[in-house]
Amino acid sequence: MIWNLIVLLVIGLVAGLIARAVIPGKQDLSIVATIVLGVIGSLVGNLLGGLLSGRGFELGTAGWIGSIVGAIIVLGAYVAVTGRRRNLVR
């Protein structure tokens, strides 16, 4: 059980860091937020992978590639939402 949690956190960290490197611009995210980004990205990657393969939705996490792709999608959406909000304030 604890091993699965450690692996999930490591995959989340790596996927989040790669997503932050791929998406242009400055993202003000802490290391914890980067891990959360990767974990949510893994869930999104699992959902998309299941829908594309015809398995349907199964709760779980994706592999490395799915986690990275999901994290990129989640971070892109985050930057799009927060970027617009920052421009409206100015």
N, CA, C and O atoms as a MOPAC input file, in Angstrom:
PM7 MOZYME 1SCF
protein

 N      0.81800 1    -1.19100 1     0.00000 1
 C      0.00000 1     0.00000 1     0.00000 1
 C      0.86300 1     1.25700 1     0.00000 1
 O      0.65800 1     2.14900 1    -0.82300 1
 N      1.82100 1     1.33400 1     0.91200 1
 C      2.67100 1     2.51500 1     0.98900 1
 C      3.55700 1     2.61800 1    -0.25700 1
 O      3.86400 1     3.71800 1    -0.71700 1
 N      3.96500 1     1.46200 1    -0.80000 1
 C      4.78400 1     1.45900 1    -2.00100 1
 C      4.00900 1     2.05100 1    -3.18100 1
 O      4.57300 1     2.80600 1    -3.97300 1
 N      2.73200 1     1.71700 1    -3.30100 1
 C      1.90400 1     2.26700 1    -4.37600 1
 C      1.78200 1     3.78600 1    -4.25600 1
 O      1.80200 1     4.49400 1    -5.26300 1
 N      1.65800 1     4.28300 1    -3.03500 1
 C      1.56100 1     5.72100 1    -2.82000 1
 C      2.86800 1     6.41800 1    -3.20100 1
 O      2.84900 1     7.48700 1    -3.81100 1
 N      3.98600 1     5.82200 1    -2.84700 1
 C      5.29200 1     6.39600 1    -3.20200 1
 C      5.46600 1     6.43000 1    -4.70800 1
 O      5.91800 1     7.43500 1    -5.25600 1
 N      5.11400 1     5.34800 1    -5.38300 1
 C      5.22200 1     5.29900 1    -6.84400 1
 C      4.30500 1     6.34500 1    -7.47900 1
 O      4.70200 1     7.01900 1    -8.43000 1
 N      3.09000 1     6.48400 1    -6.96500 1
 C      2.15500 1     7.48400 1    -7.48500 1
 C      2.72900 1     8.89100 1    -7.34100 1
 O      2.62300 1     9.69600 1    -8.26600 1
 N      3.33000 1     9.19500 1    -6.20200 1
 C      3.91500 1    10.51200 1    -5.98500 1
 C      5.11400 1    10.76200 1    -6.89300 1
 O      5.28400 1    11.87000 1    -7.40100 1
 N      5.94200 1     9.75000 1    -7.10000 1
 C      7.10400 1     9.90600 1    -7.98100 1
 C      6.64600 1    10.10900 1    -9.43000 1
 O      7.16000 1    10.98700 1   -10.12300 1
 N      5.69100 1     9.31000 1    -9.88300 1
 C      5.16500 1     9.47600 1   -11.24100 1
 C      4.51200 1    10.85200 1   -11.37100 1
 O      4.67700 1    11.51900 1   -12.39300 1
 N      3.77500 1    11.28100 1   -10.35200 1
 C      3.15900 1    12.60400 1   -10.37900 1
 C      4.18900 1    13.71000 1   -10.46600 1
 O      4.00500 1    14.67100 1   -11.21400 1
 N      5.27500 1    13.59100 1    -9.71000 1
 C      6.32700 1    14.60200 1    -9.74100 1
 C      6.98400 1    14.66300 1   -11.11300 1
 O      7.14500 1    15.74700 1   -11.67400 1
 N      7.36100 1    13.52100 1   -11.65500 1
 C      8.03600 1    13.49900 1   -12.95600 1
 C      7.10800 1    14.00300 1   -14.05700 1
 O      7.51900 1    14.81000 1   -14.89100 1
 N      5.85800 1    13.53400 1   -14.06700 1
 C      4.90600 1    13.97600 1   -15.09100 1
 C      4.64000 1    15.47200 1   -14.96800 1
 O      4.54900 1    16.16500 1   -15.98200 1
 N      4.51500 1    15.97800 1   -13.75200 1
 C      4.29600 1    17.40600 1   -13.54100 1
 C      5.47700 1    18.24200 1   -13.99200 1
 O      5.29400 1    19.29200 1   -14.60900 1
 N      6.68900 1    17.78900 1   -13.69200 1
 C      7.88100 1    18.51700 1   -14.12300 1
 C      8.01000 1    18.53700 1   -15.64300 1
 O      8.35900 1    19.56500 1   -16.22400 1
 N      7.73100 1    17.41600 1   -16.28200 1
 C      7.80500 1    17.37200 1   -17.74600 1
 C      6.73700 1    18.27200 1   -18.35700 1
 O      7.00600 1    18.97800 1   -19.32900 1
 N      5.53500 1    18.25500 1   -17.79900 1
 C      4.46300 1    19.11900 1   -18.30800 1
 C      4.84800 1    20.58800 1   -18.15600 1
 O      4.60100 1    21.38800 1   -19.05800 1
 N      5.45100 1    20.94800 1   -17.02400 1
 C      5.87400 1    22.33500 1   -16.82100 1
 C      6.97800 1    22.72800 1   -17.79500 1
 O      7.07100 1    23.89200 1   -18.18600 1
 N      7.81300 1    21.77400 1   -18.19000 1
 C      8.86900 1    22.06400 1   -19.15400 1
 C      8.31400 1    22.22300 1   -20.56900 1
 O      8.86000 1    22.98000 1   -21.37000 1
 N      7.23200 1    21.51200 1   -20.87300 1
 C      6.66200 1    21.53400 1   -22.22200 1
 C      5.79200 1    22.77200 1   -22.44500 1
 O      5.85600 1    23.39300 1   -23.50700 1
 N      4.98500 1    23.12900 1   -21.45300 1
 C      4.07000 1    24.27000 1   -21.58200 1
 C      4.88200 1    25.55800 1   -21.43000 1
 O      5.57300 1    25.73300 1   -20.42600 1
 N      4.80700 1    26.46600 1   -22.41800 1
 C      5.58900 1    27.70300 1   -22.31500 1
 C      5.02100 1    28.65000 1   -21.26600 1
 O      3.84800 1    28.57400 1   -20.90000 1
 N      5.87200 1    29.53100 1   -20.80000 1
 C      5.45200 1    30.52300 1   -19.82200 1
 C      5.87000 1    30.12700 1   -18.42500 1
 O      6.36800 1    29.02600 1   -18.18700 1
 N      5.65500 1    31.04800 1   -17.50900 1
 C      6.02200 1    30.81800 1   -16.11600 1
 C      4.79100 1    30.35800 1   -15.35300 1
 O      3.77300 1    31.05000 1   -15.32700 1
 N      4.88500 1    29.20300 1   -14.74000 1
 C      3.80800 1    28.70900 1   -13.89100 1
 C      4.27700 1    28.81700 1   -12.44300 1
 O      5.31800 1    28.27500 1   -12.07400 1
 N      3.50800 1    29.51000 1   -11.64600 1
 C      3.85100 1    29.67700 1   -10.23300 1
 C      3.29500 1    28.50400 1    -9.43600 1
 O      2.27500 1    28.62600 1    -8.75800 1
 N      3.98400 1    27.36000 1    -9.52700 1
 C      3.53800 1    26.15800 1    -8.83400 1
 C      4.62900 1    25.68000 1    -7.88500 1
 O      5.80500 1    25.64300 1    -8.24800 1
 N      4.24200 1    25.32000 1    -6.69000 1
 C      5.18500 1    24.74000 1    -5.74100 1
 C      5.43400 1    23.27700 1    -6.11800 1
 O      4.82300 1    22.75500 1    -7.05000 1
 N      6.32000 1    22.63700 1    -5.39800 1
 C      6.61400 1    21.23000 1    -5.66500 1
 C      5.40100 1    20.36200 1    -5.35300 1
 O      5.14200 1    19.38000 1    -6.04700 1
 N      4.65800 1    20.72400 1    -4.30700 1
 C      3.45200 1    19.96500 1    -3.96800 1
 C      2.40400 1    20.13800 1    -5.06200 1
 O      1.74700 1    19.17000 1    -5.44600 1
 N      2.24100 1    21.36100 1    -5.56900 1
 C      1.29100 1    21.60700 1    -6.65200 1
 C      1.71300 1    20.87100 1    -7.91800 1
 O      0.86100 1    20.41600 1    -8.68100 1
 N      3.01700 1    20.74900 1    -8.14800 1
 C      3.51000 1    20.00100 1    -9.30500 1
 C      3.17500 1    18.52100 1    -9.17700 1
 O      2.79200 1    17.88300 1   -10.15800 1
 N      3.31500 1    17.97400 1    -7.98100 1
 C      2.96300 1    16.57100 1    -7.74300 1
 C      1.46100 1    16.36300 1    -7.94900 1
 O      1.04100 1    15.39900 1    -8.59000 1
 N      0.65700 1    17.27700 1    -7.39800 1
 C     -0.79800 1    17.18400 1    -7.56600 1
 C     -1.16100 1    17.28200 1    -9.04400 1
 O     -2.03500 1    16.55600 1    -9.51900 1
 N     -0.49700 1    18.17300 1    -9.76700 1
 C     -0.70600 1    18.28800 1   -11.21600 1
 C     -0.43600 1    16.95700 1   -11.91300 1
 O     -1.22000 1    16.53100 1   -12.76000 1
 N      0.65800 1    16.30500 1   -11.56300 1
 C      0.99500 1    15.02400 1   -12.17500 1
 C      0.01600 1    13.92200 1   -11.82200 1
 O     -0.31700 1    13.09400 1   -12.67100 1
 N     -0.45000 1    13.89900 1   -10.58400 1
 C     -1.41100 1    12.87000 1   -10.15600 1
 C     -2.74700 1    13.07800 1   -10.87000 1
 O     -3.34000 1    12.12100 1   -11.36900 1
 N     -3.22200 1    14.32300 1   -10.92100 1
 C     -4.46700 1    14.60300 1   -11.64800 1
 C     -4.27700 1    14.30500 1   -13.12900 1
 O     -5.18100 1    13.77900 1   -13.77800 1
 N     -3.10800 1    14.63600 1   -13.66700 1
 C     -2.80800 1    14.32100 1   -15.06200 1
 C     -2.82400 1    12.82300 1   -15.32300 1
 O     -3.24500 1    12.38000 1   -16.39100 1
 N     -2.36800 1    12.04700 1   -14.35600 1
 C     -2.40400 1    10.59900 1   -14.49900 1
 C     -3.83200 1    10.08300 1   -14.55700 1
 O     -4.14200 1     9.18300 1   -15.33600 1
 N     -4.70000 1    10.65500 1   -13.73200 1
 C     -6.11200 1    10.26500 1   -13.77300 1
 C     -6.75500 1    10.66800 1   -15.10300 1
 O     -7.52800 1     9.90300 1   -15.68000 1
 N     -6.43500 1    11.86500 1   -15.58500 1
 C     -6.96600 1    12.31900 1   -16.87600 1
 C     -6.42600 1    11.44000 1   -18.00500 1
 O     -7.16700 1    11.06000 1   -18.91100 1
 N     -5.13600 1    11.12200 1   -17.94500 1
 C     -4.54600 1    10.24400 1   -18.95600 1
 C     -5.18200 1     8.86900 1   -18.96400 1
 O     -5.38200 1     8.28400 1   -20.02900 1
 N     -5.50200 1     8.34700 1   -17.79300 1
 C     -6.17700 1     7.05500 1   -17.68500 1
 C     -7.57300 1     7.12500 1   -18.29500 1
 O     -7.98900 1     6.21700 1   -19.01500 1
 N     -8.29200 1     8.20300 1   -18.00500 1
 C     -9.63500 1     8.38300 1   -18.56100 1
 C     -9.58200 1     8.45900 1   -20.08700 1
 O    -10.35300 1     7.78100 1   -20.76700 1
 N     -8.68700 1     9.27100 1   -20.62300 1
 C     -8.58200 1     9.40500 1   -22.07700 1
 C     -8.12900 1     8.10400 1   -22.73500 1
 O     -8.63000 1     7.72300 1   -23.79300 1
 N     -7.17400 1     7.43100 1   -22.09700 1
 C     -6.70700 1     6.14800 1   -22.63300 1
 C     -7.81000 1     5.10800 1   -22.67100 1
 O     -7.94300 1     4.36000 1   -23.64000 1
 N     -8.60200 1     5.06600 1   -21.60500 1
 C     -9.71700 1     4.12200 1   -21.56000 1
 C    -10.78400 1     4.43300 1   -22.59900 1
 O    -11.33500 1     3.52500 1   -23.22200 1
 N    -11.07300 1     5.71500 1   -22.78500 1
 C    -12.08000 1     6.09700 1   -23.77600 1
 C    -11.60400 1     5.83900 1   -25.20100 1
 O    -12.38800 1     5.41700 1   -26.05100 1
 N    -10.31700 1     6.09000 1   -25.46700 1
 C     -9.78600 1     5.86700 1   -26.81700 1
 C     -9.64200 1     4.38700 1   -27.14500 1
 O     -9.79000 1     3.99400 1   -28.30200 1
 N     -9.35800 1     3.56500 1   -26.14700 1
 C     -9.17700 1     2.13800 1   -26.39600 1
 C    -10.48800 1     1.36000 1   -26.36500 1
 O    -10.52700 1     0.18800 1   -26.73900 1
 N    -11.56200 1     2.01100 1   -25.92100 1
 C    -12.85600 1     1.34400 1   -25.86900 1
 C    -13.12300 1     0.60900 1   -24.57500 1
 O    -14.13900 1    -0.07600 1   -24.46100 1
 N    -12.23700 1     0.73100 1   -23.59100 1
 C    -12.44100 1     0.07700 1   -22.29700 1
 C    -13.45700 1     0.80900 1   -21.44500 1
 O    -14.03800 1     0.23400 1   -20.52500 1
 N    -13.66900 1     2.07800 1   -21.75200 1
 C    -14.54600 1     2.88800 1   -20.91300 1
 C    -13.77200 1     3.45500 1   -19.74800 1
 O    -12.54600 1     3.35600 1   -19.70200 1
 N    -14.47600 1     4.04400 1   -18.81400 1
 C    -13.82200 1     4.67600 1   -17.67700 1
 C    -13.55300 1     3.65600 1   -16.59000 1
 O    -14.46700 1     2.99000 1   -16.10300 1
 N    -12.29400 1     3.54000 1   -16.21800 1
 C    -11.88600 1     2.72400 1   -15.08700 1
 C    -11.06800 1     3.61100 1   -14.16800 1
 O    -10.11700 1     4.25300 1   -14.61200 1
 N    -11.42400 1     3.65500 1   -12.89900 1
 C    -10.69200 1     4.48500 1   -11.96200 1
 C     -9.31700 1     3.88500 1   -11.72800 1
 O     -9.19000 1     2.71200 1   -11.37400 1
 N     -8.31400 1     4.68000 1   -11.92300 1
 C     -6.94500 1     4.24100 1   -11.73200 1
 C     -6.00400 1     5.27900 1   -12.30600 1
 O     -6.41600 1     6.38100 1   -12.66700 1
 N     -4.75400 1     4.91800 1   -12.38400 1
 C     -3.77000 1     5.83700 1   -12.93800 1
 C     -3.20500 1     5.25300 1   -14.22200 1
 O     -3.19400 1     4.03900 1   -14.42700 1
 N     -2.74000 1     6.14100 1   -15.07200 1
 C     -2.17400 1     5.73100 1   -16.35100 1
 C     -0.70000 1     5.40100 1   -16.16000 1
 O     -0.14700 1     5.58200 1   -15.07500 1
 N     -0.07500 1     4.92200 1   -17.21600 1
 C      1.36100 1     4.69500 1   -17.19600 1
 C      2.09800 1     6.01000 1   -17.36400 1
 O      1.50900 1     7.08500 1   -17.24600 1
 N      3.38800 1     5.91900 1   -17.64100 1
 C      4.21400 1     7.11700 1   -17.77200 1
 C      3.71900 1     8.04100 1   -18.87700 1
 O      3.53900 1     9.23900 1   -18.65600 1
 N      3.50200 1     7.48900 1   -20.05900 1
 C      3.10300 1     8.31500 1   -21.20700 1
 C      1.73500 1     8.95100 1   -20.95200 1
 O      1.55800 1    10.14900 1   -21.17300 1
 N      0.78300 1     8.16600 1   -20.49600 1
 C     -0.54700 1     8.69300 1   -20.21300 1
 C     -0.51600 1     9.75700 1   -19.13100 1
 O     -1.25500 1    10.73900 1   -19.20500 1
 N      0.32500 1     9.57400 1   -18.13300 1
 C      0.44700 1    10.55700 1   -17.05900 1
 C      1.00800 1    11.87200 1   -17.57400 1
 O      0.53300 1    12.94500 1   -17.20100 1
 N      2.00900 1    11.78800 1   -18.42400 1
 C      2.62000 1    12.99800 1   -18.97500 1
 C      1.63800 1    13.73400 1   -19.87900 1
 O      1.49100 1    14.95200 1   -19.78100 1
 N      0.96500 1    12.99300 1   -20.76100 1
 C     -0.01700 1    13.61500 1   -21.65900 1
 C     -1.15100 1    14.24200 1   -20.85200 1
 O     -1.56900 1    15.36400 1   -21.13700 1
 N     -1.64300 1    13.53400 1   -19.86200 1
 C     -2.70500 1    14.07700 1   -19.01600 1
 C     -2.25600 1    15.31500 1   -18.25000 1
 O     -3.02100 1    16.26900 1   -18.11300 1
 N     -1.02100 1    15.30900 1   -17.75000 1
 C     -0.50100 1    16.46400 1   -17.01700 1
 C     -0.34600 1    17.66900 1   -17.93700 1
 O     -0.60100 1    18.80000 1   -17.52300 1
 N      0.06700 1    17.44100 1   -19.17300 1
 C      0.17800 1    18.53200 1   -20.14000 1
 C     -1.19900 1    19.12900 1   -20.41300 1
 O     -1.34000 1    20.35000 1   -20.48000 1
 N     -2.20800 1    18.28500 1   -20.57000 1
 C     -3.57500 1    18.76900 1   -20.80800 1
 C     -4.07600 1    19.57300 1   -19.60800 1
 O     -4.64000 1    20.65500 1   -19.77400 1
 N     -3.87100 1    19.04400 1   -18.40300 1
 C     -4.33900 1    19.72700 1   -17.19200 1
 C     -3.60700 1    21.05500 1   -17.00000 1
 O     -4.23700 1    22.06300 1   -16.67800 1
 N     -2.29400 1    21.06800 1   -17.19100 1
 C     -1.53500 1    22.30200 1   -17.02700 1
 C     -1.91300 1    23.32400 1   -18.09800 1
 O     -1.99600 1    24.51900 1   -17.81300 1
 N     -2.14000 1    22.86300 1   -19.32400 1
 C     -2.58400 1    23.77500 1   -20.38400 1
 C     -3.90500 1    24.42800 1   -20.03800 1
 O     -4.08300 1    25.62600 1   -20.25800 1
 N     -4.82100 1    23.66300 1   -19.50500 1
 C     -6.11300 1    24.21800 1   -19.08500 1
 C     -5.92800 1    25.18500 1   -17.92300 1
 O     -6.57700 1    26.23100 1   -17.87900 1
 N     -5.05600 1    24.84900 1   -16.98900 1
 C     -4.79100 1    25.72500 1   -15.84700 1
 C     -4.21300 1    27.06000 1   -16.29900 1
 O     -4.65200 1    28.11700 1   -15.84600 1
 N     -3.22500 1    27.00900 1   -17.19800 1
 C     -2.60300 1    28.23400 1   -17.69500 1
 C     -3.61300 1    29.06100 1   -18.48100 1
 O     -3.62000 1    30.28700 1   -18.37600 1
 N     -4.46100 1    28.41100 1   -19.26300 1
 C     -5.46900 1    29.13900 1   -20.03700 1
 C     -6.45800 1    29.84900 1   -19.11500 1
 O     -6.82900 1    30.99400 1   -19.37500 1
 N     -6.88300 1    29.19500 1   -18.05800 1
 C     -7.86000 1    29.79600 1   -17.14100 1
 C     -7.22400 1    30.90200 1   -16.31000 1
 O     -7.78500 1    31.99300 1   -16.20800 1
 N     -6.06900 1    30.64300 1   -15.71800 1
 C     -5.44700 1    31.65500 1   -14.86200 1
 C     -4.85900 1    32.79300 1   -15.67300 1
 O     -4.81200 1    33.92400 1   -15.19100 1
 N     -4.41400 1    32.53100 1   -16.87500 1
 C     -3.88400 1    33.59100 1   -17.73300 1
 C     -4.95200 1    34.58800 1   -18.11500 1
 O     -4.70000 1    35.79300 1   -18.12400 1
 N     -6.12900 1    34.11400 1   -18.42700 1
 C     -7.24200 1    35.00000 1   -18.76200 1
 C     -7.67200 1    35.80100 1   -17.55300 1
 O     -7.99300 1    36.98400 1   -17.66700 1
 N     -7.67900 1    35.17300 1   -16.41500 1
 C     -8.10900 1    35.86800 1   -15.19800 1
 C     -7.11800 1    36.97600 1   -14.84000 1
 O     -7.52900 1    38.05300 1   -14.40900 1
 N     -5.83200 1    36.72500 1   -15.01200 1
 C     -4.82600 1    37.74100 1   -14.71500 1
 C     -4.93300 1    38.92300 1   -15.68000 1
 O     -4.74100 1    40.07100 1   -15.27800 1
 N     -5.24000 1    38.64500 1   -16.96000 1
 C     -5.36500 1    39.72500 1   -17.92900 1
 C     -6.60100 1    40.58000 1   -17.65600 1
 O     -6.59600 1    41.77400 1   -17.95400 1
 N     -7.64500 1    40.00000 1   -17.10200 1
 C     -8.85500 1    40.76000 1   -16.80600 1
 C     -8.64300 1    41.69400 1   -15.61900 1
 O     -9.27400 1    42.74800 1   -15.54600 1
 N     -7.77900 1    41.32900 1   -14.70500 1
 C     -7.54800 1    42.13800 1   -13.51000 1
 C     -6.78800 1    43.39800 1   -13.87200 1
 O     -7.04400 1    44.45500 1   -13.29500 1
 N     -5.88000 1    43.31400 1   -14.79400 1
 C     -5.04300 1    44.47200 1   -15.16200 1
 C     -5.79800 1    45.52500 1   -15.82600 1
 O     -5.23000 1    46.55400 1   -16.19200 1

